[in-house]
Amino acid sequence: MKGAVAFLAAIGTLPIPRWTNRGQPLEIGDPVRVRTKLSPLAGQSGRVAEISHGDLYGPYLVQFAGGLQFRYRRNELALTIISDSARKDR
């Protein structure tokens, strides 16, 4: 039961790194989700539109469905995994 309590406590605070793919570098066109609650459009999904490592606001420009764009740092984004079957349908 102790492991279950630790697991439930981790859901709302810090995600487990292997589930969020935080170590993977992002590329242009990657689907991402904004995972920090204090960031603009928290919880929303979008695509990486541009990468500018010298930008002070964040290197990753993420474009959302409505055309809105915001800059984020890597620790604010989670890579969204799309299965092969979902890619074939699009």
mmCIF file as gemmi writes it, N, C-alpha and C atoms, coordinates in Angstrom:
data_model
loop_
_atom_site.group_PDB
_atom_site.id
_atom_site.type_symbol
_atom_site.label_atom_id
_atom_site.label_alt_id
_atom_site.label_comp_id
_atom_site.label_asym_id
_atom_site.label_entity_id
_atom_site.label_seq_id
_atom_site.pdbx_PDB_ins_code
_atom_site.Cartn_x
_atom_site.Cartn_y
_atom_site.Cartn_z
_atom_site.occupancy
_atom_site.B_iso_or_equiv
_atom_site.pdbx_formal_charge
_atom_site.auth_seq_id
_atom_site.auth_asym_id
_atom_site.pdbx_PDB_model_num
ATOM 1 N N . MET Axp A 1 ? 0.812 -1.193 0 1 0 ? 1 A 1
ATOM 2 C CA . MET Axp A 1 ? 0 0 0 1 0 ? 1 A 1
ATOM 3 C C . MET Axp A 1 ? 0.856 1.258 0 1 0 ? 1 A 1
ATOM 4 N N . LYS Axp A 2 ? 2.035 1.138 0.567 1 0 ? 2 A 1
ATOM 5 C CA . LYS Axp A 2 ? 2.919 2.293 0.62 1 0 ? 2 A 1
ATOM 6 C C . LYS Axp A 2 ? 3.28 2.788 -0.784 1 0 ? 2 A 1
ATOM 7 N N . GLY Axp A 3 ? 3.52 1.863 -1.717 1 0 ? 3 A 1
ATOM 8 C CA . GLY Axp A 3 ? 3.852 2.24 -3.089 1 0 ? 3 A 1
ATOM 9 C C . GLY Axp A 3 ? 2.697 2.941 -3.777 1 0 ? 3 A 1
ATOM 10 N N . ALA Axp A 4 ? 1.467 2.508 -3.491 1 0 ? 4 A 1
ATOM 11 C CA . ALA Axp A 4 ? 0.293 3.134 -4.1 1 0 ? 4 A 1
ATOM 12 C C . ALA Axp A 4 ? 0.133 4.571 -3.626 1 0 ? 4 A 1
ATOM 13 N N . VAL Axp A 5 ? 0.397 4.811 -2.36 1 0 ? 5 A 1
ATOM 14 C CA . VAL Axp A 5 ? 0.291 6.173 -1.828 1 0 ? 5 A 1
ATOM 15 C C . VAL Axp A 5 ? 1.32 7.072 -2.487 1 0 ? 5 A 1
ATOM 16 N N . ALA Axp A 6 ? 2.538 6.589 -2.635 1 0 ? 6 A 1
ATOM 17 C CA . ALA Axp A 6 ? 3.579 7.38 -3.289 1 0 ? 6 A 1
ATOM 18 C C . ALA Axp A 6 ? 3.227 7.634 -4.744 1 0 ? 6 A 1
ATOM 19 N N . PHE Axp A 7 ? 2.631 6.633 -5.396 1 0 ? 7 A 1
ATOM 20 C CA . PHE Axp A 7 ? 2.24 6.794 -6.793 1 0 ? 7 A 1
ATOM 21 C C . PHE Axp A 7 ? 1.155 7.862 -6.918 1 0 ? 7 A 1
ATOM 22 N N . LEU Axp A 8 ? 0.147 7.81 -6.067 1 0 ? 8 A 1
ATOM 23 C CA . LEU Axp A 8 ? -0.931 8.796 -6.128 1 0 ? 8 A 1
ATOM 24 C C . LEU Axp A 8 ? -0.439 10.19 -5.777 1 0 ? 8 A 1
ATOM 25 N N . ALA Axp A 9 ? 0.486 10.283 -4.855 1 0 ? 9 A 1
ATOM 26 C CA . ALA Axp A 9 ? 1.016 11.586 -4.482 1 0 ? 9 A 1
ATOM 27 C C . ALA Axp A 9 ? 1.808 12.201 -5.628 1 0 ? 9 A 1
ATOM 28 N N . ALA Axp A 10 ? 2.43 11.386 -6.457 1 0 ? 10 A 1
ATOM 29 C CA . ALA Axp A 10 ? 3.255 11.902 -7.546 1 0 ? 10 A 1
ATOM 30 C C . ALA Axp A 10 ? 2.442 12.382 -8.735 1 0 ? 10 A 1
ATOM 31 N N . ILE Axp A 11 ? 1.199 11.975 -8.851 1 0 ? 11 A 1
ATOM 32 C CA . ILE Axp A 11 ? 0.396 12.346 -10.023 1 0 ? 11 A 1
ATOM 33 C C . ILE Axp A 11 ? 0.183 13.854 -10.108 1 0 ? 11 A 1
ATOM 34 N N . GLY Axp A 12 ? -0.132 14.503 -9.005 1 0 ? 12 A 1
ATOM 35 C CA . GLY Axp A 12 ? -0.433 15.925 -9.054 1 0 ? 12 A 1
ATOM 36 C C . GLY Axp A 12 ? 0.777 16.825 -8.915 1 0 ? 12 A 1
ATOM 37 N N . THR Axp A 13 ? 1.941 16.287 -8.586 1 0 ? 13 A 1
ATOM 38 C CA . THR Axp A 13 ? 3.095 17.141 -8.351 1 0 ? 13 A 1
ATOM 39 C C . THR Axp A 13 ? 4.138 16.982 -9.445 1 0 ? 13 A 1
ATOM 40 N N . LEU Axp A 14 ? 5.004 16.033 -9.296 1 0 ? 14 A 1
ATOM 41 C CA . LEU Axp A 14 ? 6.063 15.83 -10.278 1 0 ? 14 A 1
ATOM 42 C C . LEU Axp A 14 ? 5.842 14.528 -11.034 1 0 ? 14 A 1
ATOM 43 N N . PRO Axp A 15 ? 5.765 14.566 -12.352 1 0 ? 15 A 1
ATOM 44 C CA . PRO Axp A 15 ? 5.56 13.335 -13.106 1 0 ? 15 A 1
ATOM 45 C C . PRO Axp A 15 ? 6.815 12.469 -13.098 1 0 ? 15 A 1
ATOM 46 N N . ILE Axp A 16 ? 6.609 11.186 -13.287 1 0 ? 16 A 1
ATOM 47 C CA . ILE Axp A 16 ? 7.731 10.258 -13.365 1 0 ? 16 A 1
ATOM 48 C C . ILE Axp A 16 ? 8.415 10.471 -14.718 1 0 ? 16 A 1
ATOM 49 N N . PRO Axp A 17 ? 9.737 10.725 -14.748 1 0 ? 17 A 1
ATOM 50 C CA . PRO Axp A 17 ? 10.429 11.103 -15.988 1 0 ? 17 A 1
ATOM 51 C C . PRO Axp A 17 ? 10.242 10.137 -17.155 1 0 ? 17 A 1
ATOM 52 N N . ARG Axp A 18 ? 10.192 8.839 -16.918 1 0 ? 18 A 1
ATOM 53 C CA . ARG Axp A 18 ? 10.077 7.932 -18.068 1 0 ? 18 A 1
ATOM 54 C C . ARG Axp A 18 ? 8.716 8.038 -18.737 1 0 ? 18 A 1
ATOM 55 N N . TRP Axp A 19 ? 7.704 8.511 -18.023 1 0 ? 19 A 1
ATOM 56 C CA . TRP Axp A 19 ? 6.385 8.673 -18.616 1 0 ? 19 A 1
ATOM 57 C C . TRP Axp A 19 ? 6.257 9.972 -19.375 1 0 ? 19 A 1
ATOM 58 N N . THR Axp A 20 ? 7.015 10.975 -19.032 1 0 ? 20 A 1
ATOM 59 C CA . THR Axp A 20 ? 6.883 12.277 -19.676 1 0 ? 20 A 1
ATOM 60 C C . THR Axp A 20 ? 7.884 12.497 -20.806 1 0 ? 20 A 1
ATOM 61 N N . ASN Axp A 21 ? 8.846 11.608 -20.964 1 0 ? 21 A 1
ATOM 62 C CA . ASN Axp A 21 ? 9.849 11.73 -22.025 1 0 ? 21 A 1
ATOM 63 C C . ASN Axp A 21 ? 10.599 13.055 -21.953 1 0 ? 21 A 1
ATOM 64 N N . ARG Axp A 22 ? 10.9 13.519 -20.735 1 0 ? 22 A 1
ATOM 65 C CA . ARG Axp A 22 ? 11.568 14.809 -20.575 1 0 ? 22 A 1
ATOM 66 C C . ARG Axp A 22 ? 12.976 14.802 -21.139 1 0 ? 22 A 1
ATOM 67 N N . GLY Axp A 23 ? 13.62 13.651 -21.224 1 0 ? 23 A 1
ATOM 68 C CA . GLY Axp A 23 ? 14.987 13.609 -21.693 1 0 ? 23 A 1
ATOM 69 C C . GLY Axp A 23 ? 15.113 13.703 -23.197 1 0 ? 23 A 1
ATOM 70 N N . GLN Axp A 24 ? 14.046 13.439 -23.919 1 0 ? 24 A 1
ATOM 71 C CA . GLN Axp A 24 ? 14.112 13.462 -25.367 1 0 ? 24 A 1
ATOM 72 C C . GLN Axp A 24 ? 14.109 14.889 -25.895 1 0 ? 24 A 1
ATOM 73 N N . PRO Axp A 25 ? 15.01 15.204 -26.823 1 0 ? 25 A 1
ATOM 74 C CA . PRO Axp A 25 ? 14.954 16.532 -27.445 1 0 ? 25 A 1
ATOM 75 C C . PRO Axp A 25 ? 13.741 16.627 -28.371 1 0 ? 25 A 1
ATOM 76 N N . LEU Axp A 26 ? 13.166 17.798 -28.451 1 0 ? 26 A 1
ATOM 77 C CA . LEU Axp A 26 ? 12.009 17.999 -29.323 1 0 ? 26 A 1
ATOM 78 C C . LEU Axp A 26 ? 12.464 18.482 -30.686 1 0 ? 26 A 1
ATOM 79 N N . GLU Axp A 27 ? 11.679 18.162 -31.689 1 0 ? 27 A 1
ATOM 80 C CA . GLU Axp A 27 ? 11.951 18.601 -33.057 1 0 ? 27 A 1
ATOM 81 C C . GLU Axp A 27 ? 10.737 19.353 -33.58 1 0 ? 27 A 1
ATOM 82 N N . ILE Axp A 28 ? 10.932 20.112 -34.638 1 0 ? 28 A 1
ATOM 83 C CA . ILE Axp A 28 ? 9.83 20.839 -35.261 1 0 ? 28 A 1
ATOM 84 C C . ILE Axp A 28 ? 8.802 19.83 -35.775 1 0 ? 28 A 1
ATOM 85 N N . GLY Axp A 29 ? 7.54 20.084 -35.437 1 0 ? 29 A 1
ATOM 86 C CA . GLY Axp A 29 ? 6.45 19.212 -35.847 1 0 ? 29 A 1
ATOM 87 C C . GLY Axp A 29 ? 6.034 18.195 -34.797 1 0 ? 29 A 1
ATOM 88 N N . ASP Axp A 30 ? 6.797 18.058 -33.713 1 0 ? 30 A 1
ATOM 89 C CA . ASP Axp A 30 ? 6.451 17.108 -32.659 1 0 ? 30 A 1
ATOM 90 C C . ASP Axp A 30 ? 5.185 17.554 -31.933 1 0 ? 30 A 1
ATOM 91 N N . PRO Axp A 31 ? 4.262 16.606 -31.675 1 0 ? 31 A 1
ATOM 92 C CA . PRO Axp A 31 ? 3.082 16.944 -30.87 1 0 ? 31 A 1
ATOM 93 C C . PRO Axp A 31 ? 3.464 17.003 -29.394 1 0 ? 31 A 1
ATOM 94 N N . VAL Axp A 32 ? 3.077 18.067 -28.71 1 0 ? 32 A 1
ATOM 95 C CA . VAL Axp A 32 ? 3.427 18.254 -27.302 1 0 ? 32 A 1
ATOM 96 C C . VAL Axp A 32 ? 2.192 18.689 -26.515 1 0 ? 32 A 1
ATOM 97 N N . ARG Axp A 33 ? 2.277 18.533 -25.187 1 0 ? 33 A 1
ATOM 98 C CA . ARG Axp A 33 ? 1.246 18.995 -24.273 1 0 ? 33 A 1
ATOM 99 C C . ARG Axp A 33 ? 1.912 19.88 -23.233 1 0 ? 33 A 1
ATOM 100 N N . VAL Axp A 34 ? 1.292 20.998 -22.906 1 0 ? 34 A 1
ATOM 101 C CA . VAL Axp A 34 ? 1.815 21.898 -21.874 1 0 ? 34 A 1
ATOM 102 C C . VAL Axp A 34 ? 1.471 21.271 -20.532 1 0 ? 34 A 1
ATOM 103 N N . ARG Axp A 35 ? 2.501 20.95 -19.752 1 0 ? 35 A 1
ATOM 104 C CA . ARG Axp A 35 ? 2.249 20.184 -18.537 1 0 ? 35 A 1
ATOM 105 C C . ARG Axp A 35 ? 2.308 20.99 -17.251 1 0 ? 35 A 1
ATOM 106 N N . THR Axp A 36 ? 2.849 22.193 -17.247 1 0 ? 36 A 1
ATOM 107 C CA . THR Axp A 36 ? 2.906 22.973 -16.019 1 0 ? 36 A 1
ATOM 108 C C . THR Axp A 36 ? 1.636 23.813 -15.886 1 0 ? 36 A 1
ATOM 109 N N . LYS Axp A 37 ? 1.102 23.854 -14.695 1 0 ? 37 A 1
ATOM 110 C CA . LYS Axp A 37 ? -0.187 24.52 -14.466 1 0 ? 37 A 1
ATOM 111 C C . LYS Axp A 37 ? -0.103 26.04 -14.538 1 0 ? 37 A 1
ATOM 112 N N . LEU Axp A 38 ? 1.063 26.606 -14.326 1 0 ? 38 A 1
ATOM 113 C CA . LEU Axp A 38 ? 1.199 28.058 -14.325 1 0 ? 38 A 1
ATOM 114 C C . LEU Axp A 38 ? 1.533 28.635 -15.7 1 0 ? 38 A 1
ATOM 115 N N . SER Axp A 39 ? 1.725 27.787 -16.683 1 0 ? 39 A 1
ATOM 116 C CA . SER Axp A 39 ? 2.054 28.248 -18.032 1 0 ? 39 A 1
ATOM 117 C C . SER Axp A 39 ? 0.786 28.591 -18.803 1 0 ? 39 A 1
ATOM 118 N N . PRO Axp A 40 ? 0.903 29.448 -19.824 1 0 ? 40 A 1
ATOM 119 C CA . PRO Axp A 40 ? -0.261 29.733 -20.666 1 0 ? 40 A 1
ATOM 120 C C . PRO Axp A 40 ? -0.755 28.464 -21.358 1 0 ? 40 A 1
ATOM 121 N N . LEU Axp A 41 ? -2.05 28.302 -21.42 1 0 ? 41 A 1
ATOM 122 C CA . LEU Axp A 41 ? -2.708 27.157 -22.059 1 0 ? 41 A 1
ATOM 123 C C . LEU Axp A 41 ? -2.282 25.823 -21.442 1 0 ? 41 A 1
ATOM 124 N N . ALA Axp A 42 ? -2.195 25.772 -20.138 1 0 ? 42 A 1
ATOM 125 C CA . ALA Axp A 42 ? -1.805 24.548 -19.435 1 0 ? 42 A 1
ATOM 126 C C . ALA Axp A 42 ? -2.768 23.415 -19.761 1 0 ? 42 A 1
ATOM 127 N N . GLY Axp A 43 ? -2.215 22.248 -20.037 1 0 ? 43 A 1
ATOM 128 C CA . GLY Axp A 43 ? -3.011 21.074 -20.355 1 0 ? 43 A 1
ATOM 129 C C . GLY Axp A 43 ? -3.394 20.951 -21.82 1 0 ? 43 A 1
ATOM 130 N N . GLN Axp A 44 ? -3.159 21.981 -22.6 1 0 ? 44 A 1
ATOM 131 C CA . GLN Axp A 44 ? -3.513 21.96 -24.022 1 0 ? 44 A 1
ATOM 132 C C . GLN Axp A 44 ? -2.43 21.295 -24.86 1 0 ? 44 A 1
ATOM 133 N N . SER Axp A 45 ? -2.824 20.78 -26.001 1 0 ? 45 A 1
ATOM 134 C CA . SER Axp A 45 ? -1.887 20.133 -26.916 1 0 ? 45 A 1
ATOM 135 C C . SER Axp A 45 ? -1.656 21.007 -28.14 1 0 ? 45 A 1
ATOM 136 N N . GLY Axp A 46 ? -0.448 20.943 -28.667 1 0 ? 46 A 1
ATOM 137 C CA . GLY Axp A 46 ? -0.096 21.688 -29.859 1 0 ? 46 A 1
ATOM 138 C C . GLY Axp A 46 ? 1.103 21.048 -30.535 1 0 ? 46 A 1
ATOM 139 N N . ARG Axp A 47 ? 1.682 21.754 -31.477 1 0 ? 47 A 1
ATOM 140 C CA . ARG Axp A 47 ? 2.851 21.246 -32.204 1 0 ? 47 A 1
ATOM 141 C C . ARG Axp A 47 ? 3.986 22.258 -32.123 1 0 ? 47 A 1
ATOM 142 N N . VAL Axp A 48 ? 5.205 21.741 -32.07 1 0 ? 48 A 1
ATOM 143 C CA . VAL Axp A 48 ? 6.388 22.607 -32.048 1 0 ? 48 A 1
ATOM 144 C C . VAL Axp A 48 ? 6.524 23.229 -33.435 1 0 ? 48 A 1
ATOM 145 N N . ALA Axp A 49 ? 6.465 24.555 -33.498 1 0 ? 49 A 1
ATOM 146 C CA . ALA Axp A 49 ? 6.527 25.259 -34.775 1 0 ? 49 A 1
ATOM 147 C C . ALA Axp A 49 ? 7.926 25.79 -35.077 1 0 ? 49 A 1
ATOM 148 N N . GLU Axp A 50 ? 8.696 26.09 -34.026 1 0 ? 50 A 1
ATOM 149 C CA . GLU Axp A 50 ? 10.021 26.672 -34.227 1 0 ? 50 A 1
ATOM 150 C C . GLU Axp A 50 ? 10.877 26.395 -33.001 1 0 ? 50 A 1
ATOM 151 N N . ILE Axp A 51 ? 12.189 26.273 -33.225 1 0 ? 51 A 1
ATOM 152 C CA . ILE Axp A 51 ? 13.13 26.106 -32.128 1 0 ? 51 A 1
ATOM 153 C C . ILE Axp A 51 ? 14.207 27.173 -32.254 1 0 ? 51 A 1
ATOM 154 N N . SER Axp A 52 ? 14.288 28.064 -31.255 1 0 ? 52 A 1
ATOM 155 C CA . SER Axp A 52 ? 15.283 29.137 -31.22 1 0 ? 52 A 1
ATOM 156 C C . SER Axp A 52 ? 15.98 29.075 -29.868 1 0 ? 52 A 1
ATOM 157 N N . HIS Axp A 53 ? 17.156 28.479 -29.832 1 0 ? 53 A 1
ATOM 158 C CA . HIS Axp A 53 ? 17.845 28.264 -28.563 1 0 ? 53 A 1
ATOM 159 C C . HIS Axp A 53 ? 18.29 29.553 -27.891 1 0 ? 53 A 1
ATOM 160 N N . GLY Axp A 54 ? 18.383 30.647 -28.597 1 0 ? 54 A 1
ATOM 161 C CA . GLY Axp A 54 ? 18.821 31.902 -28.015 1 0 ? 54 A 1
ATOM 162 C C . GLY Axp A 54 ? 17.701 32.754 -27.439 1 0 ? 54 A 1
ATOM 163 N N . ASP Axp A 55 ? 16.453 32.331 -27.586 1 0 ? 55 A 1
ATOM 164 C CA . ASP Axp A 55 ? 15.315 33.121 -27.122 1 0 ? 55 A 1
ATOM 165 C C . ASP Axp A 55 ? 15.198 33.06 -25.598 1 0 ? 55 A 1
ATOM 166 N N . LEU Axp A 56 ? 15.077 34.209 -24.953 1 0 ? 56 A 1
ATOM 167 C CA . LEU Axp A 56 ? 15.02 34.271 -23.496 1 0 ? 56 A 1
ATOM 168 C C . LEU Axp A 56 ? 13.699 33.761 -22.927 1 0 ? 56 A 1
ATOM 169 N N . TYR Axp A 57 ? 12.617 33.83 -23.701 1 0 ? 57 A 1
ATOM 170 C CA . TYR Axp A 57 ? 11.312 33.391 -23.212 1 0 ? 57 A 1
ATOM 171 C C . TYR Axp A 57 ? 11.154 31.87 -23.265 1 0 ? 57 A 1
ATOM 172 N N . GLY Axp A 58 ? 11.927 31.213 -24.066 1 0 ? 58 A 1
ATOM 173 C CA . GLY Axp A 58 ? 11.87 29.765 -24.213 1 0 ? 58 A 1
ATOM 174 C C . GLY Axp A 58 ? 12.205 29.388 -25.638 1 0 ? 58 A 1
ATOM 175 N N . PRO Axp A 59 ? 12.945 28.322 -25.815 1 0 ? 59 A 1
ATOM 176 C CA . PRO Axp A 59 ? 13.382 27.963 -27.166 1 0 ? 59 A 1
ATOM 177 C C . PRO Axp A 59 ? 12.296 27.346 -28.048 1 0 ? 59 A 1
ATOM 178 N N . TYR Axp A 60 ? 11.224 26.827 -27.446 1 0 ? 60 A 1
ATOM 179 C CA . TYR Axp A 60 ? 10.226 26.094 -28.229 1 0 ? 60 A 1
ATOM 180 C C . TYR Axp A 60 ? 8.974 26.94 -28.436 1 0 ? 60 A 1
ATOM 181 N N . LEU Axp A 61 ? 8.695 27.266 -29.706 1 0 ? 61 A 1
ATOM 182 C CA . LEU Axp A 61 ? 7.471 27.961 -30.069 1 0 ? 61 A 1
ATOM 183 C C . LEU Axp A 61 ? 6.435 26.902 -30.394 1 0 ? 61 A 1
ATOM 184 N N . VAL Axp A 62 ? 5.371 26.864 -29.607 1 0 ? 62 A 1
ATOM 185 C CA . VAL Axp A 62 ? 4.324 25.859 -29.793 1 0 ? 62 A 1
ATOM 186 C C . VAL Axp A 62 ? 3.098 26.536 -30.374 1 0 ? 62 A 1
ATOM 187 N N . GLN Axp A 63 ? 2.569 25.948 -31.46 1 0 ? 63 A 1
ATOM 188 C CA . GLN Axp A 63 ? 1.369 26.473 -32.1 1 0 ? 63 A 1
ATOM 189 C C . GLN Axp A 63 ? 0.193 25.568 -31.745 1 0 ? 63 A 1
ATOM 190 N N . PHE Axp A 64 ? -0.924 26.202 -31.349 1 0 ? 64 A 1
ATOM 191 C CA . PHE Axp A 64 ? -2.119 25.472 -30.943 1 0 ? 64 A 1
ATOM 192 C C . PHE Axp A 64 ? -3.154 25.512 -32.053 1 0 ? 64 A 1
ATOM 193 N N . ALA Axp A 65 ? -4.244 24.755 -31.893 1 0 ? 65 A 1
ATOM 194 C CA . ALA Axp A 65 ? -5.256 24.59 -32.929 1 0 ? 65 A 1
ATOM 195 C C . ALA Axp A 65 ? -5.858 25.918 -33.391 1 0 ? 65 A 1
ATOM 196 N N . GLY Axp A 66 ? -6.073 26.848 -32.502 1 0 ? 66 A 1
ATOM 197 C CA . GLY Axp A 66 ? -6.684 28.123 -32.873 1 0 ? 66 A 1
ATOM 198 C C . GLY Axp A 66 ? -5.719 29.114 -33.5 1 0 ? 66 A 1
ATOM 199 N N . GLY Axp A 67 ? -4.454 28.723 -33.68 1 0 ? 67 A 1
ATOM 200 C CA . GLY Axp A 67 ? -3.46 29.605 -34.256 1 0 ? 67 A 1
ATOM 201 C C . GLY Axp A 67 ? -2.62 30.345 -33.227 1 0 ? 67 A 1
ATOM 202 N N . LEU Axp A 68 ? -2.992 30.248 -31.938 1 0 ? 68 A 1
ATOM 203 C CA . LEU Axp A 68 ? -2.196 30.877 -30.884 1 0 ? 68 A 1
ATOM 204 C C . LEU Axp A 68 ? -0.822 30.241 -30.8 1 0 ? 68 A 1
ATOM 205 N N . GLN Axp A 69 ? 0.173 31.054 -30.486 1 0 ? 69 A 1
ATOM 206 C CA . GLN Axp A 69 ? 1.541 30.568 -30.341 1 0 ? 69 A 1
ATOM 207 C C . GLN Axp A 69 ? 2.134 31.12 -29.056 1 0 ? 69 A 1
ATOM 208 N N . PHE Axp A 70 ? 2.803 30.249 -28.296 1 0 ? 70 A 1
ATOM 209 C CA . PHE Axp A 70 ? 3.506 30.656 -27.093 1 0 ? 70 A 1
ATOM 210 C C . PHE Axp A 70 ? 4.858 29.974 -27.066 1 0 ? 70 A 1
ATOM 211 N N . ARG Axp A 71 ? 5.808 30.591 -26.355 1 0 ? 71 A 1
ATOM 212 C CA . ARG Axp A 71 ? 7.136 30.005 -26.176 1 0 ? 71 A 1
ATOM 213 C C . ARG Axp A 71 ? 7.211 29.304 -24.832 1 0 ? 71 A 1
ATOM 214 N N . TYR Axp A 72 ? 7.868 28.148 -24.828 1 0 ? 72 A 1
ATOM 215 C CA . TYR Axp A 72 ? 8.007 27.34 -23.62 1 0 ? 72 A 1
ATOM 216 C C . TYR Axp A 72 ? 9.429 26.817 -23.499 1 0 ? 72 A 1
ATOM 217 N N . ARG Axp A 73 ? 9.785 26.454 -22.276 1 0 ? 73 A 1
ATOM 218 C CA . ARG Axp A 73 ? 11.042 25.748 -22.012 1 0 ? 73 A 1
ATOM 219 C C . ARG Axp A 73 ? 10.748 24.255 -22.044 1 0 ? 73 A 1
ATOM 220 N N . ARG Axp A 74 ? 11.793 23.449 -22.157 1 0 ? 74 A 1
ATOM 221 C CA . ARG Axp A 74 ? 11.618 22.001 -22.291 1 0 ? 74 A 1
ATOM 222 C C . ARG Axp A 74 ? 10.901 21.393 -21.086 1 0 ? 74 A 1
ATOM 223 N N . ASN Axp A 75 ? 11.19 21.89 -19.886 1 0 ? 75 A 1
ATOM 224 C CA . ASN Axp A 75 ? 10.574 21.308 -18.701 1 0 ? 75 A 1
ATOM 225 C C . ASN Axp A 75 ? 9.083 21.617 -18.592 1 0 ? 75 A 1
ATOM 226 N N . GLU Axp A 76 ? 8.554 22.501 -19.424 1 0 ? 76 A 1
ATOM 227 C CA . GLU Axp A 76 ? 7.124 22.823 -19.418 1 0 ? 76 A 1
ATOM 228 C C . GLU Axp A 76 ? 6.33 21.975 -20.398 1 0 ? 76 A 1
ATOM 229 N N . LEU Axp A 77 ? 7.023 21.189 -21.218 1 0 ? 77 A 1
ATOM 230 C CA . LEU Axp A 77 ? 6.356 20.426 -22.273 1 0 ? 77 A 1
ATOM 231 C C . LEU Axp A 77 ? 6.533 18.93 -22.083 1 0 ? 77 A 1
ATOM 232 N N . ALA Axp A 78 ? 5.517 18.183 -22.49 1 0 ? 78 A 1
ATOM 233 C CA . ALA Axp A 78 ? 5.587 16.727 -22.506 1 0 ? 78 A 1
ATOM 234 C C . ALA Axp A 78 ? 5.331 16.269 -23.935 1 0 ? 78 A 1
ATOM 235 N N . LEU Axp A 79 ? 6.174 15.418 -24.438 1 0 ? 79 A 1
ATOM 236 C CA . LEU Axp A 79 ? 6.022 14.877 -25.781 1 0 ? 79 A 1
ATOM 237 C C . LEU Axp A 79 ? 4.811 13.95 -25.794 1 0 ? 79 A 1
ATOM 238 N N . THR Axp A 80 ? 3.911 14.156 -26.744 1 0 ? 80 A 1
ATOM 239 C CA . THR Axp A 80 ? 2.729 13.322 -26.88 1 0 ? 80 A 1
ATOM 240 C C . THR Axp A 80 ? 3.046 12.203 -27.86 1 0 ? 80 A 1
ATOM 241 N N . ILE Axp A 81 ? 2.81 10.992 -27.426 1 0 ? 81 A 1
ATOM 242 C CA . ILE Axp A 81 ? 3.088 9.832 -28.272 1 0 ? 81 A 1
ATOM 243 C C . ILE Axp A 81 ? 1.858 9.532 -29.111 1 0 ? 81 A 1
ATOM 244 N N . ILE Axp A 82 ? 2.05 9.436 -30.421 1 0 ? 82 A 1
ATOM 245 C CA . ILE Axp A 82 ? 0.965 9.081 -31.336 1 0 ? 82 A 1
ATOM 246 C C . ILE Axp A 82 ? 1.272 7.688 -31.879 1 0 ? 82 A 1
ATOM 247 N N . SER Axp A 83 ? 0.322 6.782 -31.753 1 0 ? 83 A 1
ATOM 248 C CA . SER Axp A 83 ? 0.54 5.415 -32.226 1 0 ? 83 A 1
ATOM 249 C C . SER Axp A 83 ? 0.568 5.376 -33.757 1 0 ? 83 A 1
ATOM 250 N N . ASP Axp A 84 ? 1.142 4.323 -34.305 1 0 ? 84 A 1
ATOM 251 C CA . ASP Axp A 84 ? 1.234 4.183 -35.764 1 0 ? 84 A 1
ATOM 252 C C . ASP Axp A 84 ? -0.143 4.102 -36.402 1 0 ? 84 A 1
ATOM 253 N N . SER Axp A 85 ? -1.11 3.455 -35.732 1 0 ? 85 A 1
ATOM 254 C CA . SER Axp A 85 ? -2.439 3.335 -36.304 1 0 ? 85 A 1
ATOM 255 C C . SER Axp A 85 ? -3.117 4.689 -36.402 1 0 ? 85 A 1
ATOM 256 N N . ALA Axp A 86 ? -2.869 5.579 -35.447 1 0 ? 86 A 1
ATOM 257 C CA . ALA Axp A 86 ? -3.444 6.925 -35.501 1 0 ? 86 A 1
ATOM 258 C C . ALA Axp A 86 ? -2.817 7.747 -36.623 1 0 ? 86 A 1
ATOM 259 N N . ARG Axp A 87 ? -1.544 7.548 -36.878 1 0 ? 87 A 1
ATOM 260 C CA . ARG Axp A 87 ? -0.873 8.293 -37.958 1 0 ? 87 A 1
ATOM 261 C C . ARG Axp A 87 ? -1.386 7.877 -39.328 1 0 ? 87 A 1
ATOM 262 N N . LYS Axp A 88 ? -1.72 6.592 -39.516 1 0 ? 88 A 1
ATOM 263 C CA . LYS Axp A 88 ? -2.18 6.106 -40.806 1 0 ? 88 A 1
ATOM 264 C C . LYS Axp A 88 ? -3.544 6.673 -41.173 1 0 ? 88 A 1
ATOM 265 N N . ASP Axp A 89 ? -4.377 6.95 -40.165 1 0 ? 89 A 1
ATOM 266 C CA . ASP Axp A 89 ? -5.715 7.459 -40.422 1 0 ? 89 A 1
ATOM 267 C C . ASP Axp A 89 ? -5.723 8.907 -40.856 1 0 ? 89 A 1
ATOM 268 N N . ARG Axp A 90 ? -4.648 9.641 -40.583 1 0 ? 90 A 1
ATOM 269 C CA . ARG Axp A 90 ? -4.647 11.088 -40.882 1 0 ? 90 A 1
ATOM 270 C C . ARG Axp A 90 ? -4.212 11.37 -42.266 1 0 ? 90 A 1
